[in-house]
Amino acid sequence: MSDLKPCPFCGKAPHDDNDPVARRVTCRTKGCAMDGLSISVPEWNTRAHGATTVAQVKDLKAALTALLKGQVFDNGGHLVKRVIPSHSSIIHAKIVLEAKEEFK
């Protein structure tokens, strides 16, 4: 199973059916977008050029959460300033965060 990349949506290790003729892979993480979908190994390991990683999504979620709290951090993670986010920024951040619940 070492030749398989982690799930592109949840980052967990995939399930390999180990069929020698037509090897298929799926994610069995409850709530994951790939849960229950069985695809070939080459398809599983294919990633879009420049695709967002699970770690990047978690970083974005943390940044949005900080924005909702009115905090702005520099690249080193140090609090730079406190701000009052606009109403539209708050609404947009909440929509994005709610849509990405599988990345908790």
Rosetta blueprint (number, residue, H / E / L):
1 M L
2 S L
3 D L
4 L L
5 K L
6 P L
7 C L
8 P L
9 F L
10 C L
11 G L
12 K L
13 A L
14 P L
15 H E
16 D E
17 D L
18 N L
19 D L
20 P L
21 V L
22 A L
23 R L
24 R E
25 V E
26 T E
27 C E
28 R L
29 T L
30 K L
31 G L
32 C L
33 A L
34 M L
35 D E
36 G L
37 L L
38 S L
39 I E
40 S E
41 V H
42 P H
43 E H
44 W H
45 N H
46 T L
47 R L
48 A L
49 H L
50 G L
51 A L
52 T L
53 T L
54 V H
55 A H
56 Q H
57 V H
58 K H
59 D H
60 L H
61 K H
62 A H
63 A H
64 L H
65 T H
66 A H
67 L H
68 L H
69 K L
70 G L
71 Q E
72 V E
73 F E
74 D L
75 N L
76 G L
77 G L
78 H L
79 L E
80 V E
81 K E
82 R E
83 V L
84 I L
85 P L
86 S L
87 H H
88 S H
89 S H
90 I H
91 I H
92 H H
93 A H
94 K H
95 I H
96 V H
97 L H
98 E H
99 A H
100 K L
101 E H
102 E H
103 F H
104 K L
